[in-house]
């Protein structure tokens, strides 16, 4: 999930602990419960915007390498 990576890249306090808790939960929780500690929700358009902006940044980096 690119939006989750964006939360990490932004330096969210306590990200690592929240991430490990998410991994420990495995498939036992609904995605809304897993993403809530990160302030993320699949129903929020900002979630998708964060993910897409990460992809756009990667594309920009690749295009810069071609110059």
Residue frames as a rotation matrix with the C-alpha (Angstrom) as fourth column:
UNK 1
0.575 0.818 0.000 0.00
0.818 -0.575 0.000 0.00
0.000 0.000 -1.000 0.00
UNK 2
-0.245 -0.698 0.673 1.51
0.696 -0.610 -0.379 3.20
0.675 0.376 0.635 -1.14
UNK 3
0.422 0.446 0.789 -0.52
-0.217 -0.796 0.565 5.32
0.880 -0.409 -0.239 1.29
UNK 4
0.970 -0.137 -0.202 0.93
0.240 0.387 0.890 3.31
-0.044 -0.912 0.408 4.16
UNK 5
0.094 -0.984 0.149 4.42
0.992 0.079 -0.099 3.89
0.085 0.157 0.984 2.77
UNK 6
-0.017 -0.027 0.999 3.60
0.261 -0.965 -0.022 7.61
0.965 0.260 0.023 2.54
UNK 7
0.901 0.351 0.254 2.78
-0.166 -0.262 0.951 7.56
0.400 -0.899 -0.178 6.26
UNK 8
0.646 -0.741 -0.182 6.15
0.708 0.494 0.504 5.93
-0.284 -0.454 0.844 6.92
UNK 9
-0.108 -0.737 0.668 8.02
0.905 -0.350 -0.240 8.35
0.411 0.579 0.704 4.66
UNK 10
0.360 0.322 0.876 6.42
0.052 -0.944 0.326 11.33
0.931 -0.072 -0.357 6.38
UNK 11
-0.681 -0.731 0.043 8.02
-0.053 -0.010 -0.999 10.26
0.730 -0.683 -0.032 9.65
UNK 12
0.369 0.911 0.182 4.82
-0.363 -0.039 0.931 9.38
0.855 -0.410 0.317 11.49
UNK 13
-0.408 -0.512 0.755 5.63
-0.886 0.023 -0.463 9.02
0.220 -0.858 -0.464 15.19
UNK 14
-0.253 0.245 0.936 5.35
-0.594 0.724 -0.350 5.42
-0.764 -0.645 -0.038 16.38
UNK 15
0.276 0.396 -0.876 4.97
-0.957 0.202 -0.210 4.08
0.094 0.896 0.434 12.84
UNK 16
-0.549 -0.598 -0.584 7.14
-0.577 0.777 -0.254 1.03
0.605 0.198 -0.771 13.47
UNK 17
-0.905 0.246 0.348 5.16
-0.192 0.493 -0.849 -0.10
-0.380 -0.835 -0.399 16.52
UNK 18
0.045 0.978 -0.206 1.86
-0.677 -0.121 -0.726 0.43
-0.734 0.172 0.657 14.70
UNK 19
0.108 -0.079 -0.991 3.17
-0.938 0.322 -0.128 -1.48
0.329 0.943 -0.039 11.69
UNK 20
-0.853 -0.465 -0.237 4.35
-0.351 0.847 -0.401 -4.43
0.387 -0.259 -0.885 13.78
UNK 21
-0.602 0.723 0.340 0.97
-0.295 0.194 -0.936 -4.52
-0.742 -0.663 0.096 15.54
UNK 22
0.273 0.690 -0.670 -0.71
-0.900 -0.062 -0.431 -4.61
-0.339 0.721 0.605 12.13
UNK 23
-0.238 -0.455 -0.858 1.51
-0.741 0.656 -0.143 -7.52
0.628 0.602 -0.494 11.04
UNK 24
-0.961 -0.127 0.247 0.87
-0.270 0.638 -0.721 -9.39
-0.066 -0.759 -0.647 14.30
UNK 25
-0.186 0.977 0.103 -2.89
-0.648 -0.043 -0.760 -9.15
-0.738 -0.208 0.641 13.68
UNK 26
-0.863 -0.158 0.480 -2.48
0.219 0.739 0.637 -11.12
-0.455 0.655 -0.603 10.46
UNK 27
-0.764 0.637 0.104 -5.86
0.010 -0.149 0.989 -11.58
0.646 0.756 0.107 8.82
UNK 28
-0.553 0.534 -0.639 -7.75
0.828 0.438 -0.351 -11.43
0.092 -0.723 -0.684 12.11
UNK 29
-0.271 0.434 -0.859 -8.92
0.333 -0.795 -0.506 -7.81
-0.903 -0.424 0.071 11.74
UNK 30
0.654 0.561 0.507 -10.87
0.713 -0.234 -0.661 -5.87
-0.252 0.794 -0.553 9.14
UNK 31
-0.138 -0.777 0.614 -8.78
0.890 -0.369 -0.267 -3.51
0.434 0.510 0.742 7.01
UNK 32
0.422 0.342 0.840 -10.47
0.039 -0.932 0.361 -0.51
0.906 -0.119 -0.406 8.63
UNK 33
0.996 -0.086 -0.022 -9.19
0.027 0.054 0.998 -1.63
-0.084 -0.995 0.056 12.05
UNK 34
0.376 -0.916 0.137 -5.70
0.892 0.399 0.213 -2.25
-0.250 0.042 0.967 10.67
UNK 35
-0.187 -0.447 0.875 -5.41
0.759 -0.631 -0.161 1.16
0.624 0.634 0.457 9.03
UNK 36
0.760 0.630 0.159 -7.05
0.390 -0.637 0.665 3.23
0.520 -0.443 -0.730 11.81
UNK 37
0.583 -0.566 -0.582 -3.86
0.600 -0.183 0.779 3.63
-0.548 -0.804 0.233 13.92
UNK 38
-0.507 -0.796 0.330 -2.21
0.801 -0.294 0.522 5.22
-0.319 0.529 0.787 10.88
UNK 39
-0.284 0.505 -0.815 -5.09
-0.112 -0.862 -0.495 7.66
-0.952 -0.050 0.301 10.36
UNK 40
-0.877 -0.081 -0.474 -5.92
-0.477 0.031 0.878 5.96
-0.056 0.996 -0.065 7.07
UNK 41
-0.117 0.884 0.452 -9.27
-0.112 0.441 -0.891 4.85
-0.987 -0.154 0.047 5.68
UNK 42
-0.755 -0.157 0.636 -10.02
0.537 0.409 0.738 3.21
-0.376 0.899 -0.225 2.34
UNK 43
0.206 0.933 0.296 -13.23
0.974 -0.164 -0.158 5.25
-0.099 0.321 -0.942 2.13
UNK 44
0.504 -0.118 -0.856 -11.32
0.144 -0.965 0.218 8.55
-0.852 -0.233 -0.469 2.33
UNK 45
0.957 -0.132 0.258 -10.29
0.248 -0.089 -0.965 9.97
0.150 0.987 -0.052 -1.06
UNK 46
0.588 -0.788 0.183 -7.12
-0.808 -0.584 0.082 11.29
0.042 -0.196 -0.980 0.61
UNK 47
0.338 -0.433 0.836 -6.03
-0.215 0.829 0.516 7.66
-0.917 -0.354 0.187 1.13
UNK 48
0.601 -0.037 0.798 -6.03
0.700 0.505 -0.504 7.10
-0.385 0.862 0.330 -2.61
UNK 49
0.939 -0.276 0.204 -4.47
-0.130 -0.836 -0.533 10.50
0.318 0.474 -0.821 -3.32
UNK 50
0.455 -0.807 0.375 -1.53
-0.730 -0.098 0.676 9.66
-0.509 -0.582 -0.634 -1.03
UNK 51
0.252 -0.328 0.911 -0.98
0.249 0.931 0.266 6.36
-0.935 0.159 0.316 -2.81
UNK 52
0.744 0.093 0.662 -1.21
0.666 -0.032 -0.745 7.87
-0.048 0.995 -0.085 -6.26
UNK 53
0.881 -0.466 0.084 1.13
-0.455 -0.882 -0.122 10.72
0.131 0.069 -0.989 -5.36
UNK 54
0.267 -0.801 0.535 3.72
-0.382 0.422 0.822 8.17
-0.885 -0.424 -0.194 -4.26
UNK 55
0.315 -0.090 0.945 3.45
0.715 0.677 -0.174 6.45
-0.624 0.730 0.278 -7.65
UNK 56
0.941 0.054 0.333 3.69
0.271 -0.709 -0.651 9.82
0.201 0.703 -0.683 -9.43
UNK 57
0.658 -0.747 0.097 6.87
-0.659 -0.509 0.554 10.54
-0.364 -0.428 -0.827 -7.47
UNK 58
0.106 -0.603 0.791 8.39
0.124 0.797 0.591 7.23
-0.987 0.035 0.159 -8.56
UNK 59
0.591 0.169 0.789 7.53
0.784 0.108 -0.611 7.99
-0.188 0.980 -0.068 -12.20
UNK 60
0.967 -0.246 0.067 9.12
-0.228 -0.953 -0.198 11.43
0.112 0.176 -0.978 -11.89
UNK 61
0.352 -0.880 0.320 12.30
-0.516 0.103 0.851 9.83
-0.781 -0.464 -0.417 -10.51
UNK 62
0.140 -0.253 0.957 12.44
0.583 0.803 0.127 7.36
-0.801 0.540 0.260 -13.39
UNK 63
0.817 0.209 0.537 11.89
0.568 -0.448 -0.690 10.08
0.096 0.869 -0.484 -15.96
UNK 64
0.830 -0.556 -0.037 14.67
-0.515 -0.791 0.331 12.16
-0.214 -0.256 -0.943 -14.36
UNK 65
0.166 -0.784 0.598 17.06
-0.058 0.598 0.799 9.21
-0.984 -0.167 0.054 -14.82
UNK 66
0.452 0.084 0.888 16.41
0.800 0.403 -0.445 9.22
-0.395 0.911 0.115 -18.55
UNK 67
0.999 -0.024 -0.025 17.70
-0.032 -0.918 -0.396 12.78
-0.014 0.397 -0.918 -18.96
